[in-house]
Amino acid sequence: PDAREELVHQTFYLAFRRLGQLEDPGRFDAWLASIATRCTRDHARRAAERRSRQRALTGDEAGPDPGTDQAWVWDEVERLPGAFRDVLILRYRLHCSYGEVGERLDVPISTVRGRIYAARRALRKRLESQREEHRTP
């Protein structure tokens, strides 16, 4: 559901940005559908690249050892909504710069910064609630 929502947002964002390029307003439906198709294909390609990178990585780059505190944090990152999860993984696990994250997600750097800030807040909230659950007898 998060990925679908992100794809809808991205489609309409790109359509709004490129509205001046629409030559025939009578073909708006087809034009919008082509943007949605490209967004979906890009998302699928990025997901496949992410999976293949995860399989190709070895040692520390593959992620923390299961059972460590760090692994628990990354498990919680995986449970975040798609946009938050993606920026945190790209930035902190794959060590991409803000510019690289923006290019991969096709968003401006200011959006990357905002998403990272919001994602870290959401993660902090999840981790604190998990800690509270473990403390309560």
Disulfide bonds with the S-S distance in Angstrom:
none
